[in-house]
Amino acid sequence: MKKKPELTDKDDANMKSFIGCVLEDYKGGVIIKEQAVGGVTHVMAALDLDNYVEAREWFKPGRKFIRETV
């Protein structure tokens, strides 16, 4: 049986925006490579664990979270 997708169209749009922001911040020198990789990896791990609540939380203010980590 095929698994039903858990992310909505809005989640998909927010995820794309999140990734775009991470790339822009890295390109602009606002964050370092480790922050960019760490943030994207965190979201990927949450999705792998079916933790959609956590992933959705990162899609929204994730840029702020990433900027605060080193």
Secondary structure, 3 states (H helix, E strand, C coil): CCCCCCCCHHHHHHHHHHHHHHHHHHHCCCCCHHHHHHHHHHHHHHHHCCCHHHHHHHHCCHHHHHHHCC
